[in-house]
Amino acid sequence: MSHHKEESLISHLQELRSRLIKILVVLLVLFLIAALFSRELFELFARPIILSLTDSNSLTIRKPLDSFLIPLKLSLFTAFILTLPWTLYQVWAFVAPGLYKTERKLVYPLVISSTALFYLGMLFAYFIVLPLAFKFLSGFTPTGANYTPDIAYYFSFVFTVFFAFGIAFEIPIATILVVALGITDIDTIKSKRRHIIVAAFIFGMLLTPPDIISQTLLALPVLLLFEIGLLFAKRFENRSPASDSVSDSVSDSVSNPSNDRPSDRPNNRPSDTPAE
């Protein structure tokens, strides 16, 4: 029995290693391609702050090494963002054989929608939040002072905002999951709405740089997305994950007695026991 479990663990680790290699290969290929367009990427990512500059102002590079590192960081960031769908697919492919039919039906659209929402959050930050934030901040430049933002700090700022808004736009997915998995119900969530509003603004303060524009523009979409998540979560509120899993397992057993589960792994969970 212990030998059987050991073989199962080794097979899982081998599969995990294989999928990690696939992710890294795609990441490396996209990084090399992005590196060929580093100048275009620089112009693309620098556009929000360039719009806030006047003719007498410009971006500055304060450290000699930054002129080499910044294009590499831009290429790596771009490759990471473009690899995200492939990464989520590999994660899904790894865990799917151990899921019930109902769980697979739930995960597949959630993976697609979570990827789309992450990209949507980044686009919202790029086209709306960053231009407004930099225009607002540049207006505080004292008379006689030169507004010359450090390009290394700027890109660090931009990457932070991108990730903050990408994660914040996952709120509907989180809301749907906690309801669908039976962790809580919609009425309980609604009763905590005031606390959630306060938490949204605290969330905005923690995840964005310290300016009121980006913090507010993060908190408001979080609240809107939270309400949207509640609307979609109503579809799952009265469904019991355990009962759905059992019924799916029984139906699979009737239709295909020799293959109760979608996986041939030796340590599959019993078909009549819900996932833990």
C-alpha positions, 0 to 999 in steps of 0.5 A: 500500500505504501509502495502504491502511494509512493508511486502515485506521489512520484507520478504527480510530481513528474506531471507537475514538473512537466507542466512547469517546464511547459510554462517556463518554455513558453515564458522564455519564448515570449520573453525573447520575442518581447525583447526584440520589441523593447523599444516599442514596449517602452513607448507603450508603457511610458505613454500614460506619463508622457501625456502628462509631460510638457515640452520642458519636462522629460523622463530621466534615468538616474542609474547607468544600469537602468538603461539596460535593466528597464528593457529586460524588465519590460520584456519579462513583464510582457511575457508574464502577462501574455503567458497567463492564459497558458499558465492557468490552462496548465494548472487546470489540466493538472487538477482536472482529472481529480475533479468531479464533473460539476467541479470541472464545469465550474472551473472551466468558465471561471478560468476564462473569465478570471483571465479576461477580468485580469486583463480588463483590470490592467486596461482600465488602469492603463487607459483611465487610472494612470493618465488621470493619476499622473496629470493630477500629480504633475499639477502639484509641481512647484513653480520653478521646479522641473518635473523629471520623473525617474523612469525606473520608479515610474515602471515600478509604479506602473507594474504595481498598479497593473497587478493591483487592478488585475487582482481587484477585478477578480472580485466577482470570481471570488464572490461566486466561489465562496457562494458556490462552494458553500462557504457563505451565502448571499444574505450573509455577504449583503449584511456585511456590505458596509464592512466591504465598502470600508475594506475596498478603500483600505484595499485600494490604499494598500495595493496602490501608490499613495495618491487619492486618484488611483486609490479611489479609482481602484475602490469604486470598481471593486464595489461595482464588481462585488455587486456584479459578483453577487448577481452571478452568485445567485445561480449557485446559492441553492446548489450543494457542492457535495450533492452535485458531486455525488449525483455526478459520480453516480451518473458517470458510474451508470453511463460508464461503470468501468470508469467512474472518474475522469482520471486514471491516476491510482489515488483517485478519490472514491466516486461517492465521496465529495472533494475535500 
